[in-house]
Amino acid sequence: MLIFIAFTLGAYLLGSISSAILICRIAGFGDPRDKGSGNPGTTNVLRIAGKKAAAFTLVGDLLKGFIPVFAAHVTNLSPFLLSCVGLAAFLGHLFPVFFGFKGGKGVATALGVFLALSWPIGLLALGTWIGMALIFRYSSLAALVMAFLSPFYIALWSQRAYLPAMISLSLLLIIQHRGNIQRLWAGQEKKIKF
């Protein structure tokens, strides 16, 4: 149990490191929470700092979901506890202790968690996001569809013990996009420029 607590705390702290804020500050673009959509995530970094900064943000956010879960695999934690480690990393991204508990929406971090739990599920989730983004060109819509479908992917093709934590993760991901849902409904959401 001590190993689980250590990994869960470590996952939350790693998740609390905001790739978007650090990369934008290092690159001289200031705090992304003060510009664009105000979200410290890849899409907002793309808008305010360009493709290179967005790519680094994406990789950083993916890794902070992937690394703690991947590392925890070696401890022989049960599938349920392993998924809780992933949820802790995701919660760190949403509510980062290092940045006043004001974090991003968690799409890339969720993808990192999915990939570490089960790479086929991670690839299905990533494929869902990419497909929706290419067809409709709304990052938020792609994230919402991914969040909705990922628990079904897990139920059909992976460990069902992952479901409680991953359903929680998906619901939180949808809640984080509530403003985007309103803008999509009103036809005011900005499209991605590839």
LUMVO-974207 format. One line per 3 residues: number of its first residue (from 1); their letters; for each residue y, x, z of N, C-alpha, C. Coordinates in nm, 3 decimals. Example, Ala and Ser with C-alpha at 12.3 -4.5 7.8 and 13.67 -1.06 7.14 Angstrom:
# LUMVO-974207
1	AS	-0.569,1.319,0.780,-0.450,1.230,0.780,-0.330,1.320,0.780 | -0.225,1.285,0.708,-0.106,1.367,0.714,0.003,1.290,0.787
# end
This chain:
# LUMVO-974207
1	MLI	-0.121,0.082,0.000,0.000,0.000,0.000,0.127,0.087,0.000 | 0.121,0.202,0.068,0.237,0.292,0.069,0.268,0.344,-0.072 | 0.162,0.368,-0.150,0.183,0.413,-0.288,0.254,0.304,-0.368
4	FIA	0.212,0.179,-0.351,0.276,0.067,-0.420,0.423,0.057,-0.382 | 0.454,0.066,-0.252,0.593,0.058,-0.206,0.675,0.172,-0.264 | 0.619,0.293,-0.265,0.690,0.409,-0.319,0.719,0.390,-0.468
7	FTL	0.619,0.344,-0.543,0.639,0.324,-0.687,0.737,0.210,-0.715 | 0.731,0.105,-0.634,0.822,-0.008,-0.653,0.966,0.034,-0.625 | 0.988,0.106,-0.516,1.122,0.155,-0.483,1.171,0.253,-0.590
10	GAY	1.083,0.345,-0.631,1.120,0.440,-0.736,1.153,0.371,-0.866 | 1.077,0.267,-0.901,1.102,0.191,-1.024,1.238,0.122,-1.017 | 1.268,0.061,-0.902,1.398,-0.005,-0.888,1.512,0.095,-0.901
13	LLG	1.500,0.210,-0.837,1.606,0.312,-0.843,1.623,0.368,-0.984 | 1.512,0.391,-1.053,1.520,0.438,-1.191,1.584,0.331,-1.279 | 1.544,0.207,-1.257,1.604,0.095,-1.331,1.753,0.080,-1.306
16	SIS	1.798,0.126,-1.190,1.940,0.115,-1.153,2.029,0.216,-1.223 | 1.969,0.312,-1.293,2.050,0.410,-1.367,2.090,0.345,-1.499 | 2.218,0.318,-1.518,2.265,0.248,-1.638,2.287,0.345,-1.753
19	SAI	2.197,0.339,-1.850,2.210,0.424,-1.968,2.342,0.398,-2.040 | 2.377,0.271,-2.055,2.498,0.234,-2.130,2.623,0.292,-2.065 | 2.635,0.277,-1.934,2.755,0.324,-1.865,2.763,0.476,-1.870
22	LIC	2.652,0.543,-1.842,2.653,0.689,-1.843,2.682,0.745,-1.982 | 2.617,0.693,-2.083,2.637,0.743,-2.220,2.778,0.717,-2.268 | 2.830,0.598,-2.243,2.968,0.567,-2.285,3.070,0.656,-2.214
25	RIA	3.049,0.680,-2.086,3.142,0.767,-2.012,3.135,0.911,-2.063 | 3.012,0.960,-2.085,2.996,1.097,-2.135,3.059,1.113,-2.273 | 3.044,1.009,-2.358,3.096,1.014,-2.494,3.246,0.982,-2.501
28	GFG	3.306,0.948,-2.387,3.450,0.922,-2.384,3.490,0.781,-2.421 | 3.399,0.685,-2.409,3.430,0.546,-2.443,3.458,0.459,-2.320 | 3.458,0.519,-2.203,3.486,0.443,-2.082,3.366,0.360,-2.037
31	DPR	3.393,0.257,-1.963,3.290,0.170,-1.907,3.266,0.051,-2.000 | 3.144,0.034,-2.052,3.119,-0.078,-2.144,3.134,-0.215,-2.079 | 3.138,-0.218,-1.946,3.158,-0.346,-1.878,3.302,-0.395,-1.891
34	DKG	3.392,-0.304,-1.935,3.533,-0.340,-1.953,3.570,-0.365,-2.098 | 3.472,-0.357,-2.190,3.502,-0.369,-2.332,3.400,-0.459,-2.401 | 3.435,-0.506,-2.519,3.343,-0.589,-2.597,3.298,-0.710,-2.519
37	SGN	3.166,-0.730,-2.513,3.111,-0.845,-2.441,3.110,-0.822,-2.290 | 3.131,-0.696,-2.247,3.125,-0.664,-2.105,2.986,-0.635,-2.055 | 2.887,-0.643,-2.142,2.748,-0.619,-2.102,2.713,-0.471,-2.122
40	PGT	2.662,-0.405,-2.018,2.620,-0.266,-2.034,2.481,-0.257,-2.097 | 2.476,-0.288,-2.225,2.350,-0.286,-2.297,2.367,-0.232,-2.438 | 2.258,-0.220,-2.509,2.257,-0.156,-2.641,2.348,-0.225,-2.741
43	TNV	2.344,-0.357,-2.747,2.424,-0.429,-2.848,2.572,-0.408,-2.826 | 2.618,-0.414,-2.701,2.759,-0.392,-2.674,2.799,-0.247,-2.699 | 2.712,-0.153,-2.666,2.740,-0.012,-2.694,2.750,0.011,-2.844
46	LRI	2.665,-0.056,-2.921,2.673,-0.047,-3.067,2.811,-0.091,-3.117 | 2.861,-0.198,-3.060,2.991,-0.250,-3.103,3.107,-0.158,-3.065 | 3.101,-0.100,-2.946,3.218,-0.024,-2.898,3.207,0.126,-2.918
49	AGK	3.084,0.179,-2.935,3.069,0.325,-2.941,2.989,0.374,-3.061 | 2.929,0.284,-3.138,2.858,0.325,-3.259,2.708,0.339,-3.243 | 2.646,0.374,-3.356,2.499,0.375,-3.365,2.434,0.481,-3.278
52	KAA	2.492,0.601,-3.275,2.428,0.710,-3.200,2.425,0.678,-3.050 | 2.538,0.634,-2.996,2.543,0.598,-2.854,2.450,0.481,-2.824 | 2.443,0.385,-2.917,2.354,0.270,-2.899,2.208,0.314,-2.899
55	AFT	2.173,0.408,-2.987,2.035,0.458,-2.993,1.996,0.526,-2.863 | 2.086,0.608,-2.809,2.058,0.674,-2.681,2.045,0.572,-2.568 | 2.129,0.470,-2.572,2.121,0.364,-2.471,1.988,0.290,-2.479
58	LVG	1.948,0.257,-2.600,1.821,0.187,-2.621,1.703,0.268,-2.567 | 1.699,0.396,-2.603,1.589,0.483,-2.557,1.592,0.496,-2.404 | 1.710,0.517,-2.348,1.722,0.529,-2.202,1.674,0.405,-2.130
61	DLL	1.714,0.287,-2.180,1.673,0.162,-2.115,1.524,0.135,-2.132 | 1.469,0.169,-2.250,1.325,0.155,-2.271,1.247,0.243,-2.173 | 1.291,0.369,-2.161,1.218,0.464,-2.076,1.219,0.426,-1.930
64	KGF	1.329,0.367,-1.883,1.331,0.333,-1.740,1.241,0.213,-1.708 | 1.204,0.135,-1.808,1.100,0.034,-1.788,0.961,0.091,-1.806 | 0.949,0.186,-1.900,0.819,0.243,-1.936,0.767,0.344,-1.833
67	IPV	0.851,0.439,-1.793,0.807,0.552,-1.712,0.743,0.512,-1.579 | 0.806,0.426,-1.497,0.743,0.396,-1.368,0.609,0.324,-1.381 | 0.598,0.234,-1.478,0.472,0.161,-1.497,0.365,0.254,-1.551
70	FAA	0.401,0.336,-1.649,0.306,0.432,-1.705,0.257,0.528,-1.597 | 0.349,0.576,-1.514,0.312,0.668,-1.406,0.223,0.599,-1.303 | 0.250,0.472,-1.275,0.172,0.399,-1.175,0.029,0.371,-1.220
73	HVT	0.003,0.378,-1.349,-0.133,0.357,-1.399,-0.233,0.455,-1.335 | -0.188,0.575,-1.302,-0.280,0.677,-1.249,-0.319,0.651,-1.103 | -0.253,0.558,-1.037,-0.277,0.534,-0.894,-0.386,0.431,-0.869
76	NLS	-0.437,0.370,-0.975,-0.538,0.264,-0.962,-0.485,0.140,-0.889 | -0.355,0.113,-0.904,-0.302,-0.013,-0.852,-0.366,-0.129,-0.929 | -0.377,-0.242,-0.863,-0.431,-0.360,-0.932,-0.334,-0.401,-1.043
79	PFL	-0.383,-0.473,-1.144,-0.294,-0.518,-1.251,-0.173,-0.596,-1.199 | -0.194,-0.680,-1.098,-0.081,-0.757,-1.043,0.024,-0.665,-0.983 | -0.019,-0.567,-0.901,0.077,-0.475,-0.839,0.144,-0.387,-0.944
82	LSC	0.071,-0.350,-1.046,0.127,-0.271,-1.155,0.239,-0.348,-1.224 | 0.218,-0.476,-1.247,0.322,-0.558,-1.310,0.442,-0.575,-1.217 | 0.418,-0.573,-1.086,0.530,-0.581,-0.990,0.617,-0.455,-0.995
85	VGL	0.555,-0.340,-1.020,0.631,-0.217,-1.038,0.724,-0.233,-1.159 | 0.670,-0.290,-1.268,0.753,-0.315,-1.386,0.866,-0.411,-1.357 | 0.839,-0.516,-1.281,0.942,-0.612,-1.245,1.052,-0.544,-1.162
88	AAF	1.014,-0.451,-1.075,1.112,-0.378,-0.994,1.206,-0.295,-1.082 | 1.150,-0.229,-1.184,1.235,-0.153,-1.276,1.332,-0.245,-1.349 | 1.283,-0.360,-1.390,1.367,-0.460,-1.459,1.478,-0.510,-1.367
91	LGH	1.444,-0.539,-1.242,1.544,-0.585,-1.145,1.649,-0.477,-1.119 | 1.606,-0.350,-1.120,1.702,-0.241,-1.106,1.803,-0.241,-1.219 | 1.758,-0.272,-1.340,1.851,-0.278,-1.454,1.948,-0.395,-1.439
94	LFP	1.897,-0.509,-1.397,1.984,-0.627,-1.382,2.082,-0.612,-1.266 | 2.034,-0.555,-1.156,2.114,-0.545,-1.033,2.113,-0.401,-0.982 | 2.180,-0.310,-1.054,2.172,-0.167,-1.020,2.249,-0.132,-0.893
97	VFF	2.179,-0.069,-0.799,2.240,-0.031,-0.673,2.353,0.070,-0.694 | 2.344,0.151,-0.801,2.443,0.255,-0.826,2.570,0.204,-0.895 | 2.567,0.080,-0.943,2.680,0.028,-1.019,2.721,-0.111,-0.970
100	GFK	2.724,-0.126,-0.839,2.774,-0.250,-0.780,2.690,-0.373,-0.811 | 2.561,-0.353,-0.840,2.469,-0.462,-0.869,2.509,-0.544,-0.992 | 2.589,-0.484,-1.080,2.629,-0.551,-1.204,2.570,-0.476,-1.322
103	GGK	2.456,-0.525,-1.370,2.385,-0.454,-1.476,2.379,-0.531,-1.605 | 2.287,-0.487,-1.691,2.271,-0.547,-1.823,2.176,-0.665,-1.822 | 2.140,-0.708,-1.940,2.055,-0.826,-1.954,1.907,-0.792,-1.953
106	GVA	1.872,-0.666,-1.980,1.736,-0.620,-1.956,1.639,-0.625,-2.073 | 1.687,-0.646,-2.195,1.595,-0.660,-2.308,1.515,-0.532,-2.332 | 1.583,-0.418,-2.345,1.513,-0.292,-2.372,1.424,-0.251,-2.255
109	TAL	1.472,-0.272,-2.133,1.391,-0.238,-2.015,1.265,-0.324,-2.009 | 1.278,-0.452,-2.042,1.162,-0.541,-2.048,1.062,-0.491,-2.153 | 1.113,-0.449,-2.268,1.024,-0.396,-2.372,0.950,-0.272,-2.322
112	GVF	1.019,-0.186,-2.249,0.955,-0.068,-2.192,0.844,-0.105,-2.096 | 0.868,-0.207,-2.014,0.765,-0.254,-1.920,0.645,-0.309,-1.997 | 0.671,-0.393,-2.098,0.562,-0.450,-2.177,0.478,-0.339,-2.242
115	LAL	0.546,-0.240,-2.300,0.475,-0.131,-2.367,0.387,-0.052,-2.270 | 0.436,-0.031,-2.148,0.359,0.045,-2.050,0.243,-0.035,-1.993 | 0.260,-0.164,-1.977,0.151,-0.248,-1.927,0.040,-0.261,-2.031
118	SWP	0.080,-0.285,-2.155,-0.017,-0.306,-2.263,0.054,-0.281,-2.395 | 0.022,-0.168,-2.460,0.099,-0.135,-2.582,0.086,-0.242,-2.690 | -0.028,-0.313,-2.706,-0.029,-0.420,-2.807,0.071,-0.532,-2.774
121	IGL	0.081,-0.567,-2.645,0.176,-0.671,-2.605,0.319,-0.621,-2.628 | 0.344,-0.495,-2.594,0.475,-0.437,-2.618,0.512,-0.438,-2.765 | 0.415,-0.406,-2.851,0.443,-0.407,-2.995,0.465,-0.548,-3.047
124	LAL	0.390,-0.644,-2.994,0.413,-0.785,-3.032,0.553,-0.830,-2.990 | 0.593,-0.795,-2.867,0.726,-0.832,-2.819,0.834,-0.766,-2.904 | 0.817,-0.636,-2.932,0.913,-0.564,-3.016,0.919,-0.623,-3.155
127	GTW	0.802,-0.653,-3.213,0.797,-0.713,-3.346,0.866,-0.849,-3.350 | 0.850,-0.926,-3.241,0.917,-1.056,-3.232,1.068,-1.037,-3.233 | 1.116,-0.941,-3.151,1.261,-0.917,-3.145,1.313,-0.872,-3.281
130	IGM	1.246,-0.775,-3.343,1.292,-0.723,-3.472,1.291,-0.831,-3.579 | 1.182,-0.907,-3.584,1.171,-1.014,-3.685,1.282,-1.117,-3.671 | 1.306,-1.162,-3.548,1.411,-1.263,-3.526,1.549,-1.205,-3.554
133	ALI	1.571,-1.080,-3.516,1.701,-1.017,-3.539,1.727,-0.999,-3.689 | 1.625,-0.961,-3.764,1.642,-0.944,-3.909,1.665,-1.077,-3.980 | 1.596,-1.180,-3.936,1.608,-1.311,-4.002,1.740,-1.379,-3.967
136	FRY	1.773,-1.384,-3.836,1.888,-1.463,-3.793,2.011,-1.379,-3.758 | 1.991,-1.249,-3.734,2.098,-1.154,-3.704,2.172,-1.184,-3.574 | 2.103,-1.246,-3.480,2.157,-1.267,-3.346,2.068,-1.190,-3.247
139	SSL	2.123,-1.088,-3.182,2.047,-1.012,-3.083,2.002,-1.102,-2.968 | 2.090,-1.190,-2.924,2.057,-1.276,-2.811,1.944,-1.373,-2.845 | 1.946,-1.430,-2.963,1.840,-1.522,-3.004,1.706,-1.449,-3.012
142	AAL	1.710,-1.327,-3.066,1.588,-1.246,-3.074,1.533,-1.219,-2.934 | 1.621,-1.188,-2.840,1.579,-1.162,-2.702,1.522,-1.287,-2.636 | 1.583,-1.401,-2.661,1.536,-1.526,-2.601,1.398,-1.565,-2.653
145	VMA	1.377,-1.551,-2.784,1.246,-1.583,-2.840,1.140,-1.486,-2.788 | 1.176,-1.357,-2.780,1.085,-1.257,-2.725,1.048,-1.292,-2.580 | 1.148,-1.327,-2.500,1.124,-1.361,-2.359,1.035,-1.484,-2.346
148	FLS	1.056,-1.581,-2.433,0.976,-1.704,-2.429,0.831,-1.679,-2.469 | 0.810,-1.597,-2.573,0.675,-1.578,-2.626,0.592,-1.473,-2.552 | 0.657,-1.377,-2.487,0.582,-1.266,-2.426,0.478,-1.312,-2.324
151	PFY	0.505,-1.409,-2.235,0.398,-1.453,-2.144,0.277,-1.512,-2.218 | 0.302,-1.578,-2.332,0.191,-1.631,-2.411,0.109,-1.517,-2.470 | 0.177,-1.412,-2.517,0.105,-1.295,-2.568,0.016,-1.236,-2.459
154	IAL	0.072,-1.226,-2.338,-0.004,-1.169,-2.226,-0.124,-1.258,-2.193 | -0.102,-1.389,-2.187,-0.210,-1.482,-2.154,-0.324,-1.476,-2.255 | -0.289,-1.455,-2.381,-0.390,-1.456,-2.487,-0.459,-1.321,-2.507
157	WSQ	-0.385,-1.210,-2.487,-0.439,-1.081,-2.530,-0.431,-0.970,-2.425 | -0.404,-1.002,-2.299,-0.395,-0.895,-2.200,-0.442,-0.946,-2.065 | -0.411,-0.869,-1.960,-0.451,-0.903,-1.824,-0.372,-1.024,-1.774
160	RAY	-0.442,-1.128,-1.740,-0.371,-1.247,-1.689,-0.308,-1.222,-1.553 | -0.356,-1.119,-1.483,-0.295,-1.085,-1.354,-0.151,-1.039,-1.370 | -0.112,-0.999,-1.491,0.028,-0.961,-1.517,0.121,-1.082,-1.519
163	LPA	0.064,-1.200,-1.539,0.147,-1.318,-1.569,0.252,-1.354,-1.464 | 0.219,-1.361,-1.333,0.323,-1.404,-1.238,0.450,-1.319,-1.246 | 0.434,-1.187,-1.245,0.552,-1.099,-1.251,0.619,-1.105,-1.386
166	MIS	0.541,-1.115,-1.494,0.600,-1.114,-1.628,0.664,-1.248,-1.665 | 0.614,-1.357,-1.609,0.683,-1.486,-1.626,0.816,-1.481,-1.553 | 0.817,-1.423,-1.433,0.942,-1.406,-1.359,1.041,-1.322,-1.438
169	LSL	0.992,-1.211,-1.496,1.076,-1.124,-1.578,1.134,-1.202,-1.695 | 1.051,-1.278,-1.764,1.097,-1.354,-1.881,1.200,-1.460,-1.842 | 1.176,-1.528,-1.731,1.273,-1.630,-1.686,1.407,-1.566,-1.651
172	LLI	1.403,-1.451,-1.583,1.528,-1.380,-1.551,1.598,-1.334,-1.678 | 1.523,-1.291,-1.777,1.581,-1.249,-1.904,1.652,-1.366,-1.971 | 1.591,-1.482,-1.968,1.653,-1.602,-2.025,1.778,-1.641,-1.946
175	IQH	1.771,-1.637,-1.813,1.887,-1.670,-1.730,2.002,-1.574,-1.758 | 1.972,-1.446,-1.777,2.077,-1.347,-1.806,2.148,-1.377,-1.938 | 2.084,-1.454,-2.025,2.143,-1.488,-2.155,2.205,-1.628,-2.157
178	RGN	2.232,-1.685,-2.040,2.283,-1.822,-2.038,2.417,-1.835,-2.112 | 2.503,-1.734,-2.101,2.629,-1.738,-2.175,2.606,-1.732,-2.325 | 2.509,-1.651,-2.365,2.474,-1.640,-2.507,2.419,-1.772,-2.559
181	IQR	2.340,-1.841,-2.477,2.284,-1.970,-2.517,2.397,-2.068,-2.545 | 2.498,-2.070,-2.458,2.612,-2.160,-2.479,2.686,-2.126,-2.608 | 2.704,-1.994,-2.633,2.774,-1.953,-2.755,2.692,-1.982,-2.880
184	LWA	2.560,-1.963,-2.872,2.474,-1.998,-2.985,2.483,-2.146,-3.016 | 2.480,-2.226,-2.911,2.488,-2.372,-2.927,2.621,-2.414,-2.989 | 2.727,-2.343,-2.951,2.862,-2.375,-3.002,2.892,-2.307,-3.135
187	GQE	2.799,-2.224,-3.184,2.822,-2.153,-3.309,2.922,-2.040,-3.297 | 2.937,-1.985,-3.177,3.038,-1.882,-3.153,2.978,-1.744,-3.124 | 2.846,-1.732,-3.129,2.782,-1.603,-3.100,2.804,-1.505,-3.215
190	KKI	2.831,-1.379,-3.180,2.852,-1.277,-3.283,2.718,-1.229,-3.338 | 2.716,-1.204,-3.468,2.597,-1.155,-3.533,2.592,-1.002,-3.526 | 2.470,-0.949,-3.540,2.451,-0.803,-3.545,2.490,-0.756,-3.684
193	KF	2.559,-0.644,-3.689,2.588,-0.579,-3.817,2.496,-0.458,-3.829 | 2.398,-0.466,-3.918,2.303,-0.356,-3.935,2.365,-0.248,-4.022
# end
